Amino acid sequence: MSKGDLQQTVDSLVEELVQFSPLAQRVAKEVLNASEESPLGVGLKMEGKAYGLLRTTEDFKEGVDAFVEKRKPIFKGK
């Protein structure tokens, strides 16, 4: 892969990621960083707790509503 191809791939990934809930991104980053040195079982428990927390957010509801209504979600980070 050339440097130009890599840059294009990174740019595409960034464009995709900015469409996601900022709250979900923050939580995912925290879980990944905290579980980096942890056993798999601990990481899976952390993921489950984070998912349970995120299911209670306005962004989760917006994501589900947008999916059902076949539109792009408008996330607020709440």
Backbone as JSON, one array per atom type, in Angstrom:
{
  "sequence": "MSKGDLQQTVDSLVEELVQFSPLAQRVAKEVLNASEESPLGVGLKMEGKAYGLLRTTEDFKEGVDAFVEKRKPIFKGK",
  "N": [[0.86, -1.18, 0.0], [0.61, 2.12, -0.91], [1.81, 5.34, 0.27], [-0.05, 7.32, -0.38], [-2.36, 5.77, -0.78], [-2.71, 4.8, 1.79], [-3.23, 7.19, 3.18], [-5.65, 7.93, 1.97], [-7.26, 5.81, 2.81], [-7.21, 6.19, 5.59], [-8.42, 8.72, 5.72], [-10.98, 8.07, 4.78], [-11.84, 6.35, 6.82], [-11.88, 8.12, 9.01], [-13.89, 9.9, 8.14], [-16.05, 8.18, 8.32], [-16.08, 7.56, 11.07], [-16.66, 10.03, 12.32], [-19.35, 10.23, 12.02], [-20.53, 8.78, 13.99], [-21.91, 8.47, 17.33], [-20.62, 10.85, 19.54], [-20.46, 10.41, 22.26], [-20.56, 7.6, 22.49], [-18.17, 7.03, 21.19], [-16.29, 8.15, 22.97], [-16.69, 6.54, 25.25], [-16.06, 4.02, 24.2], [-13.35, 4.38, 23.61], [-12.34, 4.79, 26.2], [-12.89, 2.26, 27.36], [-11.36, 0.57, 25.7], [-8.76, 1.54, 26.21], [-8.57, 1.1, 29.0], [-8.84, -1.64, 29.17], [-6.73, -2.71, 27.85], [-4.46, -4.0, 28.97], [-5.68, -5.98, 30.35], [-7.11, -9.19, 31.27], [-9.05, -11.19, 28.94], [-11.65, -11.8, 29.9], [-12.14, -9.76, 31.77], [-12.08, -7.52, 30.11], [-14.31, -8.08, 28.52], [-16.36, -7.9, 30.41], [-16.17, -5.18, 31.05], [-16.87, -4.09, 28.58], [-19.53, -4.96, 28.39], [-20.72, -3.58, 30.55], [-20.31, -0.95, 29.69], [-21.85, -0.94, 27.36], [-24.38, -1.37, 28.45], [-24.67, 1.03, 29.88], [-24.57, 2.89, 27.74], [-26.91, 2.26, 26.39], [-28.84, 3.63, 27.74], [-28.79, 6.22, 26.95], [-29.56, 9.37, 25.3], [-28.47, 9.52, 22.76], [-28.38, 6.82, 21.99], [-31.1, 6.22, 21.75], [-31.73, 8.01, 19.7], [-30.18, 6.92, 17.64], [-31.46, 4.43, 17.24], [-34.06, 5.32, 16.57], [-33.47, 6.76, 14.22], [-32.54, 4.69, 12.59], [-34.88, 3.1, 12.33], [-36.52, 4.95, 11.07], [-35.18, 5.28, 8.75], [-33.16, 7.24, 8.28], [-30.41, 9.58, 8.59], [-28.74, 9.67, 11.72], [-28.84, 12.23, 14.26], [-26.64, 13.0, 16.42], [-26.1, 14.06, 19.79], [-24.36, 13.76, 21.82], [-25.3, 13.03, 24.3]],
  "CA": [[0.0, 0.0, 0.0], [1.41, 3.35, -1.01], [1.49, 6.38, 1.26], [-1.28, 7.97, -0.82], [-3.45, 4.84, -0.51], [-2.9, 4.78, 3.24], [-3.87, 8.45, 3.56], [-7.03, 7.86, 1.52], [-7.94, 4.86, 3.69], [-7.37, 6.86, 6.88], [-9.42, 9.77, 5.54], [-12.3, 7.42, 4.68], [-12.18, 5.87, 8.15], [-12.21, 9.3, 9.83], [-15.2, 10.37, 7.7], [-17.05, 7.25, 8.86], [-16.12, 7.65, 12.53], [-17.28, 11.27, 12.8], [-20.8, 10.09, 11.93], [-20.98, 8.04, 15.16], [-22.16, 9.22, 18.55], [-19.39, 11.21, 20.25], [-20.5, 9.77, 23.58], [-20.17, 6.2, 22.29], [-16.74, 7.02, 20.86], [-15.52, 8.39, 24.2], [-16.79, 5.36, 26.1], [-15.3, 2.94, 23.55], [-11.93, 4.68, 23.8], [-12.02, 4.52, 27.6], [-12.9, 0.81, 27.58], [-10.2, 0.0, 25.02], [-7.55, 1.91, 26.94], [-8.56, 0.48, 30.32], [-8.78, -3.11, 29.09], [-5.57, -3.1, 27.03], [-3.58, -4.89, 29.71], [-6.53, -6.84, 31.17], [-7.52, -10.46, 30.67], [-10.22, -11.11, 28.07], [-12.88, -11.79, 30.7], [-12.3, -8.42, 32.35], [-12.42, -6.63, 29.0], [-15.69, -8.34, 28.11], [-17.24, -7.33, 31.45], [-16.14, -3.73, 30.88], [-17.65, -3.8, 27.39], [-20.94, -5.16, 28.73], [-21.16, -2.46, 31.39], [-20.35, 0.25, 28.85], [-23.01, -1.06, 26.47], [-25.56, -1.14, 29.29], [-24.72, 2.47, 30.13], [-24.88, 3.61, 26.5], [-28.31, 2.0, 26.01], [-29.71, 4.55, 28.48], [-28.52, 7.59, 26.52], [-30.36, 9.98, 24.23], [-27.85, 9.15, 21.48], [-28.81, 5.46, 21.64], [-32.48, 6.33, 21.28], [-31.67, 8.68, 18.41], [-29.67, 5.96, 16.67], [-32.53, 3.46, 16.94], [-35.12, 6.03, 15.85], [-32.98, 7.07, 12.87], [-32.52, 3.43, 11.84], [-36.27, 2.73, 12.02], [-37.06, 5.95, 10.15], [-34.31, 5.25, 7.57], [-32.53, 8.55, 8.1], [-29.14, 9.71, 9.31], [-28.95, 10.14, 13.09], [-28.25, 13.5, 14.69], [-26.19, 12.73, 17.78], [-25.84, 15.25, 20.6], [-23.38, 13.45, 22.87], [-26.02, 12.94, 25.58]],
  "C": [[0.9, 1.23, 0.0], [0.98, 4.34, 0.08], [0.19, 7.09, 0.91], [-2.5, 7.1, -0.55], [-3.76, 4.8, 0.98], [-3.64, 6.04, 3.7], [-5.34, 8.44, 3.15], [-7.85, 6.93, 2.4], [-8.2, 5.5, 5.05], [-8.44, 7.94, 6.78], [-10.83, 9.19, 5.47], [-12.77, 6.93, 6.04], [-12.6, 7.02, 9.06], [-13.59, 9.83, 9.44], [-16.31, 9.49, 8.26], [-17.2, 7.44, 10.37], [-16.81, 8.92, 13.03], [-18.81, 11.23, 12.7], [-21.38, 9.41, 13.17], [-21.2, 8.97, 16.35], [-20.84, 9.57, 19.24], [-19.32, 10.59, 21.64], [-20.05, 8.32, 23.47], [-18.68, 6.1, 21.95], [-15.88, 7.22, 22.11], [-15.52, 7.15, 25.08], [-15.98, 4.21, 25.51], [-13.8, 3.15, 23.75], [-11.5, 4.39, 25.24], [-11.94, 3.02, 27.89], [-11.68, 0.18, 26.93], [-8.91, 0.31, 25.78], [-7.46, 1.19, 28.29], [-8.37, -1.04, 30.24], [-7.57, -3.61, 28.31], [-4.69, -4.14, 27.71], [-4.36, -5.91, 30.55], [-6.78, -8.18, 30.48], [-8.81, -10.29, 29.88], [-11.51, -11.01, 28.86], [-13.17, -10.43, 31.3], [-12.72, -7.44, 31.27], [-13.86, -6.82, 28.56], [-16.69, -7.81, 29.13], [-17.31, -5.81, 31.31], [-16.98, -3.33, 29.67], [-19.15, -3.92, 27.67], [-21.49, -4.02, 29.57], [-21.27, -1.17, 30.58], [-21.57, 0.22, 27.93], [-24.3, -0.8, 27.26], [-25.75, 0.34, 29.59], [-25.17, 3.22, 28.87], [-26.32, 3.4, 26.05], [-29.28, 2.95, 26.7], [-29.59, 5.99, 27.99], [-29.48, 8.06, 25.43], [-29.8, 9.6, 22.86], [-28.26, 7.75, 21.05], [-30.22, 5.5, 21.07], [-32.52, 6.98, 19.9], [-31.18, 7.72, 17.33], [-30.72, 4.95, 16.26], [-33.64, 4.12, 16.13], [-34.7, 6.32, 14.41], [-32.95, 5.8, 12.0], [-33.93, 3.04, 11.41], [-36.85, 3.66, 10.97], [-36.24, 6.07, 8.86], [-33.75, 6.63, 7.24], [-31.2, 8.57, 8.84], [-29.42, 10.23, 10.72], [-28.29, 11.51, 13.32], [-27.9, 13.32, 16.17], [-25.82, 14.02, 18.5], [-24.82, 15.0, 21.72], [-24.01, 13.38, 24.25], [-26.62, 11.57, 25.74]]
}
